[in-house]
Amino acid sequence: MHDFRVHSYYTQPPMEPSTRTISVTGQGTLYVKPDTVIITIGIRTEHASALEALSENAKRANAMIQALQTIGILHEDIDTSSFSIYPKYTYTNHTAVLAGYEVEHMFDITVKDVKMVGAIYETAVANGANIARQLQFKLANEQPHYQQALAMAVKNAREKAFVLAHTLQLPLHDVPIEIKEQSNSFTLSPPRTIVLAEGAAPPIQTQEIVITAVVHAAFAY
C-alpha cells in the first residue's frame, strides 16, 4: 500500500517568486486483475467440556490442512490468524450457568492461483471448516502497476496544462518546474463473516484492483 505523504520533485531550479505558473492535477488509474488471494477460513467447535471442544477442533483442523495440501496448497502458505477458547453461558432467573465451551481456530491461506479459490473453499468445507471471514485480493508486486499509473498521471497533468495554455494563448514551458506526488492504491472491503455448510461453498468472482496515482504539477509561462 502506498502512503499519502506528498513527495515533491523539482525538474529545474526554483524560479523567482514573480514567475507565472499554471498549476494542474493529473491522475492515472489502472484496473488490474489480482494474482494472489488470502482466504481466512477455519473451524468452530462447541462442547460441554473444553478439552473435548479443543480435541474435536484440532482433529478437524488437521484434516482440513492435509486435504488442502493434497490439492497443491503449500504448508508455508497456511498460517494461523487467530485461536480462541471461551465459555458459553445460559441464564436462568438472571443467573449465569456455564453451558459449555467454544473453540475457534482461524487460518489465513495464501492462494497464488486465483482460479483455485472455489476449490479451496469446497475442500476446506468438506474436511471440517465451517466458518470463513475476509477474502483479500492482492498483487504479489504492485510497484510496476503503480509506476505505470504514475506515468499516466504525469501525462494527464501535462495535457491539462497545455489545454489551458492553448485556450489562454500562453507560451507554456514543456517541462513542469515542480511535481508533487500524492498516491494511493486500493482499499479492502470490510471483513464479512460467512457461515459455511458442507456442499455450500460459494462461487468466487474475481475483483479488479484499482491502482490510482495523483500528481500536482506547476508549469511556467
Legacy VTK file of the C-alpha trace (Angstrom):
# vtk DataFile Version 3.0
C-alpha trace
ASCII
DATASET POLYDATA
POINTS 221 float
0.000 0.000 0.000
1.234 3.475 -0.764
1.083 6.177 1.863
-0.414 9.615 1.467
2.750 11.622 2.087
3.417 14.255 -0.530
6.678 13.956 -2.489
7.992 16.976 -4.394
10.322 16.794 -7.385
11.941 19.846 -8.961
12.715 19.419 -12.641
14.744 22.653 -12.727
15.974 25.221 -10.156
13.118 27.031 -8.334
12.016 30.104 -10.247
11.808 33.615 -8.925
8.617 34.466 -6.988
7.442 36.571 -9.930
7.351 33.544 -12.273
3.874 32.958 -13.613
2.645 29.371 -13.449
-0.278 27.149 -14.320
-0.980 24.505 -11.679
-2.872 21.334 -12.538
-3.695 17.946 -11.043
-3.114 14.791 -13.079
-4.495 11.339 -12.386
-3.686 7.897 -13.719
-5.866 4.855 -12.956
-5.337 1.178 -13.763
-7.713 -1.759 -13.271
-5.644 -4.856 -12.612
-6.660 -8.473 -12.070
-5.219 -9.826 -8.779
-2.679 -12.643 -8.826
-2.882 -13.525 -5.122
-5.793 -14.182 -2.772
-5.717 -14.551 1.010
-8.599 -16.613 2.364
-9.448 -16.548 6.063
-11.242 -19.762 6.949
-11.446 -22.006 9.982
-13.229 -24.300 12.412
-15.590 -23.546 15.269
-16.499 -26.357 17.703
-18.658 -26.472 20.851
-18.820 -28.980 23.689
-19.723 -29.127 27.366
-16.061 -29.956 28.025
-13.353 -27.512 26.969
-10.987 -30.428 26.354
-13.488 -32.170 24.079
-14.166 -28.971 22.134
-10.405 -28.474 21.719
-9.810 -32.081 20.673
-12.562 -32.010 18.066
-11.327 -28.678 16.721
-7.753 -29.953 16.382
-8.936 -33.105 14.609
-10.946 -31.144 12.049
-8.196 -28.526 11.581
-5.594 -31.214 10.843
-7.948 -32.910 8.382
-8.576 -29.604 6.611
-4.863 -28.784 6.341
-3.996 -32.231 4.985
-6.802 -32.017 2.413
-5.655 -28.575 1.255
-2.119 -29.855 0.822
-3.380 -32.648 -1.425
-4.764 -30.058 -3.875
-1.497 -28.138 -4.002
-1.560 -25.631 -1.111
1.895 -25.478 0.468
2.329 -25.833 4.230
4.044 -22.414 4.409
1.002 -20.800 2.780
-1.277 -21.850 5.666
-0.937 -19.690 8.794
-2.960 -19.418 11.996
-4.602 -15.980 12.108
-6.412 -16.425 15.438
-7.203 -19.044 18.074
-9.646 -18.721 20.971
-11.355 -20.753 23.693
-14.159 -19.146 25.644
-17.040 -20.270 27.844
-20.706 -20.120 26.857
-23.444 -19.391 29.385
-27.180 -19.728 29.629
-29.210 -17.589 32.003
-31.825 -18.891 34.407
-33.600 -16.462 36.731
-30.907 -13.880 35.937
-28.202 -16.332 36.988
-25.420 -17.314 34.595
-24.963 -21.059 34.195
-21.976 -22.480 32.357
-23.299 -24.361 29.314
-20.018 -25.362 27.663
-17.096 -24.070 25.687
-16.469 -22.840 22.168
-13.155 -23.198 20.358
-12.397 -21.245 17.195
-9.267 -21.692 15.061
-8.882 -19.429 12.031
-6.316 -19.773 9.248
-5.012 -17.405 6.566
-4.476 -19.339 3.330
-2.386 -17.636 0.657
-3.506 -18.693 -2.821
-1.249 -17.873 -5.754
-3.678 -19.100 -8.392
-6.965 -17.217 -8.098
-8.744 -19.899 -10.143
-8.289 -22.276 -7.196
-10.293 -20.229 -4.699
-13.592 -22.057 -5.221
-11.891 -25.460 -4.982
-10.164 -24.424 -1.766
-13.449 -23.450 -0.131
-15.044 -26.688 -1.296
-12.138 -28.800 0.004
-11.955 -26.953 3.313
-15.697 -27.291 3.961
-15.689 -30.979 3.053
-12.922 -31.553 5.600
-14.098 -29.679 8.667
-14.173 -25.924 8.000
-17.448 -24.251 8.964
-16.677 -20.537 9.128
-14.990 -18.025 6.812
-14.115 -14.388 7.187
-12.370 -11.944 4.936
-11.231 -12.616 1.394
-8.384 -10.356 0.221
-7.481 -9.899 -3.434
-3.905 -8.714 -3.824
-0.996 -8.249 -6.208
2.268 -10.022 -5.461
4.140 -6.988 -6.842
2.174 -3.772 -7.042
5.075 -1.459 -7.947
5.221 -1.958 -11.756
1.488 -1.245 -11.989
1.726 1.810 -9.761
4.640 3.179 -11.784
2.537 2.823 -14.927
-0.313 4.697 -13.238
2.140 7.381 -12.113
3.390 7.888 -15.680
-0.229 8.216 -16.807
-0.840 10.832 -14.091
2.145 12.926 -15.210
0.986 12.730 -18.840
-2.533 13.708 -17.789
-1.216 16.750 -15.873
0.848 17.874 -18.864
-2.115 17.506 -21.231
-4.323 19.575 -18.918
-1.697 22.313 -18.647
-1.333 22.538 -22.435
-5.098 22.686 -22.927
-5.271 25.611 -20.525
-2.270 27.348 -22.099
-3.629 26.881 -25.630
-7.038 28.204 -24.590
-5.465 31.278 -22.990
-2.819 31.614 -25.722
0.047 31.379 -23.257
3.629 30.275 -24.153
3.823 27.360 -21.756
7.170 25.692 -20.957
7.175 21.984 -21.889
8.688 20.730 -18.603
6.984 21.429 -15.255
9.013 23.359 -12.703
7.599 21.270 -9.864
5.717 17.987 -9.449
4.119 16.831 -6.200
3.172 13.177 -5.970
0.238 12.062 -3.868
-0.623 8.411 -4.339
-2.912 5.623 -3.234
-3.581 2.085 -4.397
-6.677 0.251 -3.204
-8.903 -0.181 -0.176
-10.198 -3.549 1.015
-13.872 -4.011 1.756
-14.770 -4.501 5.447
-14.492 -8.163 6.503
-17.745 -10.139 6.307
-18.346 -13.395 8.188
-19.796 -16.274 6.152
-21.006 -19.404 7.937
-20.329 -22.400 5.734
-22.144 -25.716 5.466
-20.871 -28.809 3.676
-21.526 -28.671 -0.039
-22.364 -24.953 0.087
-19.029 -23.364 -0.830
-19.809 -20.055 -2.598
-18.653 -19.292 -6.153
-15.991 -16.574 -6.059
-15.915 -13.794 -8.642
-12.509 -12.168 -9.034
-12.498 -8.449 -8.241
-10.287 -5.964 -10.033
-7.776 -3.942 -8.062
-7.904 -0.211 -8.764
-4.497 1.479 -8.643
-4.525 5.260 -8.768
-1.684 7.786 -8.886
-2.220 11.518 -8.430
0.281 14.320 -9.103
0.129 18.091 -8.747
2.264 19.920 -11.325
3.214 23.546 -11.929
4.196 24.777 -15.409
5.820 28.166 -16.027
4.750 30.507 -18.824
LINES 1 222
221 0 1 2 3 4 5 6 7 8 9 10 11 12 13 14 15 16 17 18 19 20 21 22 23 24 25 26 27 28 29 30 31 32 33 34 35 36 37 38 39 40 41 42 43 44 45 46 47 48 49 50 51 52 53 54 55 56 57 58 59 60 61 62 63 64 65 66 67 68 69 70 71 72 73 74 75 76 77 78 79 80 81 82 83 84 85 86 87 88 89 90 91 92 93 94 95 96 97 98 99 100 101 102 103 104 105 106 107 108 109 110 111 112 113 114 115 116 117 118 119 120 121 122 123 124 125 126 127 128 129 130 131 132 133 134 135 136 137 138 139 140 141 142 143 144 145 146 147 148 149 150 151 152 153 154 155 156 157 158 159 160 161 162 163 164 165 166 167 168 169 170 171 172 173 174 175 176 177 178 179 180 181 182 183 184 185 186 187 188 189 190 191 192 193 194 195 196 197 198 199 200 201 202 203 204 205 206 207 208 209 210 211 212 213 214 215 216 217 218 219 220
